[in-house]
C-alpha cells in the first residue's frame, strides 16, 4: 500500500450514524443536523440517519423497513 492510498483512506471517515465512509463532498449529509422536530428518535440527526422507529413521521428520516 502506498502512502497516497493511506492518505486517501484517512480522508474518508466513517459516519457515526450510517457507517458509510464520506469525503469532503458529503460532509453536510453526514454532519449537519436536520431540524425535523417531529420524532423524538431522529430530531437533530443528519440526513443520512435512518430512523428505526416504525411510527416516525419525519419526511427526511422516515422508517423504510
Backbone torsions as a table, in degrees:
resi	resn	phi	psi	omega
1	UNK	NA	130.4	-178.3
2	UNK	-85.7	168.2	-179.5
3	UNK	-65.0	-37.7	180.0
4	UNK	-65.4	-34.4	177.5
5	UNK	-66.5	-42.2	178.0
6	UNK	-63.2	-41.1	179.5
7	UNK	-63.9	-44.0	179.1
8	UNK	-62.3	-41.0	-178.7
9	UNK	-64.9	-37.4	179.3
10	UNK	-69.2	-30.1	-179.2
11	UNK	-67.3	-30.8	-178.0
12	UNK	-96.8	91.7	-178.4
13	UNK	-81.6	148.8	176.5
14	UNK	-76.1	140.5	180.0
15	UNK	-74.7	140.3	179.3
16	UNK	-72.3	-21.3	-174.7
17	UNK	-99.9	-36.8	-177.1
18	UNK	-117.9	-14.6	177.1
19	UNK	86.4	-9.1	179.6
20	UNK	-75.5	147.8	174.9
21	UNK	-81.4	138.7	-179.5
22	UNK	-135.2	151.3	-179.6
23	UNK	-108.6	-167.6	-176.9
24	UNK	-60.7	-26.8	-178.5
25	UNK	-74.0	-24.6	-175.0
26	UNK	-109.9	17.1	-176.8
27	UNK	-59.6	-44.3	-177.6
28	UNK	-62.1	-41.3	-179.3
29	UNK	-60.9	-33.5	-173.9
30	UNK	-103.5	-8.8	-176.2
31	UNK	-125.6	-29.6	-176.4
32	UNK	-81.8	126.1	-178.5
33	UNK	-69.8	143.7	174.7
34	UNK	-100.8	123.4	-176.9
35	UNK	-88.7	73.2	-178.4
36	UNK	-78.0	-39.3	172.9
37	UNK	66.7	4.8	-176.5
38	UNK	-100.2	-33.3	-174.3
39	UNK	-114.3	132.0	-177.6
40	UNK	-70.5	-19.9	-179.0
41	UNK	-80.8	-40.3	-172.6
42	UNK	-109.9	7.4	179.8
43	UNK	-59.7	132.0	179.2
44	UNK	63.3	22.7	173.4
45	UNK	-92.8	157.3	177.7
46	UNK	-65.5	165.3	-177.2
47	UNK	-63.9	-24.1	-179.7
48	UNK	-75.4	-15.7	-178.3
49	UNK	-63.9	132.5	178.9
50	UNK	-108.6	106.1	-177.9
51	UNK	-67.4	133.5	-179.6
52	UNK	-102.1	8.4	177.3
53	UNK	-80.5	119.0	-173.9
54	UNK	-57.6	-32.0	-176.1
55	UNK	-100.7	22.0	178.9
56	UNK	-63.3	131.7	-179.2
57	UNK	-110.4	4.8	-179.8
58	UNK	-72.7	131.9	-178.8
59	UNK	-66.9	-32.3	-176.2
60	UNK	-81.5	-45.3	-172.4
61	UNK	-101.7	10.5	-170.7
62	UNK	-48.7	140.4	179.6
63	UNK	-58.4	128.5	-176.9
64	UNK	-120.4	29.6	-174.6
65	UNK	-92.9	NA	NA
